[in-house]
Amino acid sequence: MDVLAGLLEGPRARGAFMIRACFEPPWAVRIEDRAPLSVMVMARGEAWIVPDEGEAVRIGPGDLAIARGPGAYTCGDDPATAPHAVIHEGGRCATPAGQEMKDYVDLDTRTWGARTDGSAVMLVGTYQMRGEVSARLLDALPPLLTLGSDVWNCPLTPLLEEEMVREEPGQEVVLDRLLDLLLIAALRAWFARPEAQPPAWYRAMGDPVVGRALRLLQDDPAHPWTVTELAAKAGVSRAALARRFSDLVGEPPMGYLTGWRLALAADLLRDSALTVGAIARKVGYGSAFALSGAFKRVYGVSPQEHRTGAA
């Protein structure tokens, strides 16, 4: 499996929160929804995104930003503008004092803010449940990343803006899939940028020895791998592979394999109807009991509890 494909195959929006936000300066909205991932595209005007931790960034027309939760941040016309509204979990909106919001209201289909002809228009798509995006993808992203229009020119953006204000049969599914495609296209562009800081295992794919071992593990996680067998296939000694793998990836080969198997199991629990036993065999565990024990140690819940929560 191509490493980028393996990383990006996870996004599966389900009834994502989609909004066309329209504002006129001065404006600012604080986001405290704890959503795992939000995608923001400036359709018109400009905005500043100010995370609670990290530097403020400006985005202009055509620019895209991705915010990884659960950290809070503020979007506004200026970093100094105080928030007029706070978005809480579930998309609930209130004033900073917790009162009913009156300055920003529903204006039209999936359109919200101060006025439809506002000088600042932002398209926002939010994955509301962590199970909609694989943990490996979330772990690979910084809290906030941006792509300027000089390096990001995606034909999906105008299509998303057009579809966002339509109300047709199946519209929710159309918007979910558009959001998935937009996210994947954006992340593919970001990972290609020199400033991107992907995880160690992603960078290690370029190493002729460790990259070979990683691809073997990713392509066939159900195989009963040993470090000795991996080393033989990579053309080095067992000790050399173990040392080089740990240096580049940050964990030993078998530790990486366990994490990869459990990540695959988590995605299969979310996206398939396979039994826990079938999933266990598919990812390299001998029984549902063995998978359940390992899964709970890492995720804190049983496979069935994870499946129920994702649903």
C-alpha positions as CSV (number, residue, x, y, z in Angstrom):
1,M,0.0,0.0,0.0
2,D,1.3,3.5,-0.8
3,V,2.0,5.2,2.5
4,L,0.1,8.3,1.7
5,A,-2.9,6.3,0.5
6,G,-2.8,4.3,3.7
7,L,-2.8,7.5,5.7
8,L,-5.5,9.3,3.8
9,E,-8.0,6.5,3.3
10,G,-9.6,7.1,6.7
11,P,-11.7,10.2,6.4
12,R,-15.4,9.3,6.4
13,A,-17.7,12.2,7.2
14,R,-21.1,11.3,8.6
15,G,-23.5,14.2,8.7
16,A,-20.6,16.7,9.0
17,F,-21.3,20.2,10.3
18,M,-21.2,22.3,7.2
19,I,-21.7,26.1,7.2
20,R,-21.1,29.1,5.1
21,A,-20.2,31.8,7.6
22,C,-20.7,35.5,6.5
23,F,-19.3,38.4,8.4
24,E,-18.6,42.1,8.3
25,P,-15.7,43.6,10.4
26,P,-15.3,43.8,13.3
27,W,-16.1,40.1,13.8
28,A,-14.7,37.2,15.8
29,V,-16.0,33.7,16.7
30,R,-14.3,31.5,19.3
31,I,-14.4,27.7,18.5
32,E,-14.7,25.4,21.6
33,D,-16.4,22.5,19.9
34,R,-13.6,20.0,20.6
35,A,-14.1,18.6,17.1
36,P,-11.3,16.3,15.9
37,L,-10.9,18.2,12.6
38,S,-12.2,21.3,10.9
39,V,-11.5,22.5,7.3
40,M,-11.9,26.2,6.6
41,V,-11.7,27.8,3.2
42,M,-11.9,31.6,2.6
43,A,-14.4,32.2,-0.3
44,R,-14.2,35.9,0.1
45,G,-12.2,38.4,2.2
46,E,-9.7,37.4,4.9
47,A,-9.6,36.1,8.4
48,W,-7.1,35.5,11.2
49,I,-7.1,32.2,13.0
50,V,-5.7,32.5,16.6
51,P,-5.1,29.2,18.4
52,D,-4.9,29.2,22.2
53,E,-1.4,27.7,21.7
54,G,0.7,28.8,18.8
55,E,1.0,31.7,16.4
56,A,-1.9,33.5,14.7
57,V,-2.2,32.9,11.0
58,R,-3.9,35.0,8.3
59,I,-5.8,33.4,5.4
60,G,-7.1,35.2,2.4
61,P,-9.3,34.5,-0.6
62,G,-8.8,30.9,-1.7
63,D,-6.6,30.0,1.2
64,L,-7.4,26.9,3.3
65,A,-6.8,26.0,6.9
66,I,-7.2,22.8,8.9
67,A,-7.5,22.8,12.6
68,R,-7.0,19.7,14.7
69,G,-9.0,19.4,17.9
70,P,-9.6,19.4,20.7
71,G,-7.8,22.7,21.2
72,A,-9.8,25.9,21.0
73,Y,-9.1,28.8,18.6
74,T,-10.7,32.1,17.5
75,C,-11.4,33.2,13.9
76,G,-11.8,36.9,13.3
77,D,-11.0,39.9,11.2
78,D,-8.1,40.8,13.5
79,P,-6.3,39.0,16.2
80,A,-7.2,41.8,18.6
81,T,-11.0,41.6,18.0
82,A,-12.8,40.1,21.0
83,P,-15.1,37.1,20.2
84,H,-18.8,38.0,19.6
85,A,-19.8,34.3,19.7
86,V,-18.7,31.0,21.0
87,I,-19.3,27.7,19.2
88,H,-19.7,24.8,21.6
89,E,-19.9,21.0,21.2
90,G,-22.6,19.9,18.8
91,G,-22.5,23.3,16.9
92,R,-24.4,25.1,19.7
93,C,-23.7,28.9,19.5
94,A,-23.9,31.4,22.4
95,T,-22.5,34.7,23.4
96,P,-19.3,34.7,25.4
97,A,-21.5,35.2,28.5
98,G,-23.5,32.1,27.6
99,Q,-26.6,33.9,26.5
100,E,-28.7,33.4,23.4
101,M,-26.8,34.6,20.3
102,K,-28.5,37.5,18.5
103,D,-25.7,39.2,16.5
104,Y,-25.1,36.1,14.3
105,V,-28.1,34.1,13.1
106,D,-29.2,31.6,10.5
107,L,-29.4,33.6,7.3
108,D,-30.2,30.9,4.7
109,T,-29.6,27.2,3.9
110,R,-26.4,26.4,5.8
111,T,-25.6,30.1,5.9
112,W,-24.9,31.8,9.2
113,G,-23.5,35.0,10.5
114,A,-24.2,38.7,10.3
115,R,-25.3,39.3,6.6
116,T,-25.2,37.3,3.4
117,D,-23.3,40.0,1.6
118,G,-20.6,40.3,4.2
119,S,-17.1,41.1,3.1
120,A,-15.8,37.9,4.7
121,V,-17.2,34.5,3.7
122,M,-15.7,31.3,5.1
123,L,-16.7,27.8,4.2
124,V,-16.4,25.5,7.2
125,G,-16.7,21.7,7.3
126,T,-16.3,19.9,10.6
127,Y,-15.8,16.3,11.4
128,Q,-17.7,16.0,14.7
129,M,-16.7,12.6,15.9
130,R,-13.2,11.3,16.3
131,G,-14.2,8.0,14.7
132,E,-14.7,9.8,11.4
133,V,-11.0,10.4,11.0
134,S,-8.4,7.7,11.7
135,A,-6.2,8.3,14.7
136,R,-3.1,7.8,12.6
137,L,-4.1,10.8,10.4
138,L,-4.8,13.0,13.4
139,D,-1.5,12.1,15.0
140,A,0.3,13.1,11.8
141,L,-1.1,16.6,11.7
142,P,-0.1,19.8,13.6
143,P,-2.8,21.6,15.5
144,L,-3.2,24.1,12.7
145,L,-1.9,24.0,9.1
146,T,-2.6,26.4,6.2
147,L,-2.3,26.3,2.4
148,G,-2.1,29.5,0.5
149,S,-3.9,30.0,-2.8
150,D,-0.4,30.2,-4.4
151,V,0.1,26.5,-3.7
152,W,-3.5,25.5,-3.3
153,N,-5.9,25.8,-6.2
154,C,-8.5,23.1,-5.9
155,P,-11.6,22.9,-8.2
156,L,-13.5,21.4,-5.3
157,T,-13.8,24.7,-3.5
158,P,-16.3,26.4,-5.8
159,L,-18.2,23.2,-6.1
160,L,-18.5,23.0,-2.3
161,E,-19.7,26.6,-2.1
162,E,-22.3,25.9,-4.7
163,E,-23.5,22.7,-3.1
164,M,-23.4,24.0,0.5
165,V,-26.5,26.2,-0.1
166,R,-28.5,23.7,-2.0
167,E,-31.2,21.5,-0.5
168,E,-31.7,18.5,-2.7
169,P,-32.4,14.8,-1.9
170,G,-29.2,13.2,-0.6
171,Q,-27.6,16.6,-0.1
172,E,-26.0,15.6,3.2
173,V,-24.2,12.7,1.7
174,V,-23.0,14.8,-1.2
175,L,-21.5,17.4,1.2
176,D,-19.9,14.6,3.3
177,R,-18.2,13.2,0.3
178,L,-17.1,16.6,-0.9
179,L,-15.6,17.4,2.5
180,D,-13.7,14.1,2.4
181,L,-12.3,14.8,-1.0
182,L,-11.4,18.4,-0.1
183,L,-9.6,17.2,3.0
184,I,-7.7,14.5,1.2
185,A,-6.7,16.9,-1.6
186,A,-5.5,19.4,0.9
187,L,-3.5,17.0,3.0
188,R,-1.9,15.5,-0.1
189,A,-0.8,19.1,-1.1
190,W,0.4,19.8,2.5
191,F,2.5,16.6,2.9
192,A,4.3,17.6,-0.3
193,R,5.3,21.0,1.2
194,P,8.9,21.4,2.7
195,E,7.4,22.9,5.9
196,A,5.3,19.9,6.6
197,Q,6.4,17.9,9.6
198,P,5.0,14.4,9.1
199,P,5.5,11.7,11.8
200,A,8.8,9.9,12.0
201,W,7.5,6.7,10.4
202,Y,6.3,8.7,7.4
203,R,9.8,10.2,6.9
204,A,11.4,6.8,7.5
205,M,9.7,5.5,4.3
206,G,12.5,7.1,2.3
207,D,15.2,5.0,4.0
208,P,16.2,2.0,1.8
209,V,16.2,-0.4,4.8
210,V,13.6,0.8,7.2
211,G,11.3,1.9,4.3
212,R,11.3,-1.7,3.0
213,A,10.4,-3.1,6.4
214,L,7.6,-0.5,6.9
215,R,6.1,-1.4,3.6
216,L,6.2,-5.1,4.4
217,L,4.4,-4.5,7.7
218,Q,1.8,-2.2,6.2
219,D,1.1,-4.4,3.2
220,D,0.6,-7.6,5.2
221,P,-0.2,-6.9,8.8
222,A,-1.8,-10.3,9.3
223,H,1.5,-12.1,8.6
224,P,3.3,-13.4,11.8
225,W,6.2,-11.1,11.4
226,T,9.4,-11.4,13.4
227,V,12.3,-9.0,13.4
228,T,14.6,-11.7,12.0
229,E,12.3,-12.3,9.0
230,L,12.0,-8.5,8.4
231,A,15.7,-8.1,8.6
232,A,16.3,-10.9,6.1
233,K,13.8,-9.3,3.6
234,A,15.4,-5.9,4.1
235,G,18.9,-7.4,3.5
236,V,20.5,-6.5,6.9
237,S,21.1,-8.2,10.2
238,R,18.5,-8.5,12.9
239,A,20.5,-6.1,15.2
240,A,21.0,-3.6,12.4
241,L,17.4,-3.4,11.5
242,A,16.2,-3.2,15.1
243,R,18.7,-0.3,15.8
244,R,18.0,1.6,12.6
245,F,14.2,1.1,12.8
246,S,14.1,2.4,16.4
247,D,16.4,5.4,15.5
248,L,14.3,6.5,12.6
249,V,10.7,5.5,13.6
250,G,11.1,6.1,17.3
251,E,9.9,2.6,18.4
252,P,10.9,-1.0,17.6
253,P,9.5,-2.9,14.6
254,M,7.1,-5.0,16.7
255,G,5.8,-2.0,18.6
256,Y,5.1,-0.3,15.3
257,L,3.4,-3.4,14.0
258,T,1.1,-3.5,17.0
259,G,0.1,0.1,16.6
260,W,-0.6,-0.4,12.9
261,R,-2.7,-3.5,13.5
262,L,-4.8,-1.8,16.1
263,A,-5.3,1.3,13.9
264,L,-6.5,-0.9,11.1
265,A,-8.8,-2.7,13.5
266,A,-10.2,0.6,14.8
267,D,-11.0,1.7,11.2
268,L,-12.6,-1.7,10.3
269,L,-14.7,-1.6,13.5
270,R,-15.9,1.8,12.4
271,D,-16.4,1.2,8.6
272,S,-17.3,-2.5,8.3
273,A,-19.8,-5.0,9.6
274,L,-17.1,-7.7,10.1
275,T,-17.2,-9.5,13.5
276,V,-14.5,-8.8,16.0
277,G,-13.1,-12.3,15.4
278,A,-13.0,-11.7,11.6
279,I,-11.3,-8.3,12.1
280,A,-8.8,-9.9,14.5
281,R,-7.7,-12.4,11.9
282,K,-7.6,-9.8,9.2
283,V,-5.1,-7.7,11.2
284,G,-3.0,-10.5,12.6
285,Y,-4.5,-11.5,15.9
286,G,-5.4,-15.2,16.6
287,S,-8.7,-14.5,18.2
288,A,-11.2,-11.9,19.2
289,F,-10.0,-12.3,22.8
290,A,-6.4,-11.5,21.9
291,L,-7.5,-8.4,19.8
292,S,-9.8,-7.2,22.6
293,G,-7.0,-7.3,25.2
294,A,-4.6,-5.4,23.1
295,F,-7.2,-2.9,21.9
296,K,-8.4,-2.1,25.3
297,R,-4.8,-1.5,26.6
298,V,-4.2,1.1,23.8
299,Y,-7.6,2.7,23.3
300,G,-9.1,2.3,26.8
301,V,-12.3,0.6,25.5
302,S,-13.2,-2.7,24.1
303,P,-13.6,-3.2,20.3
304,Q,-17.3,-3.4,20.7
305,E,-17.4,-0.2,22.7
306,H,-15.3,1.5,20.1
307,R,-17.7,0.4,17.4
308,T,-20.7,1.6,19.3
309,G,-19.1,5.0,20.0
310,A,-18.2,5.4,16.3
311,A,-21.7,4.6,15.2
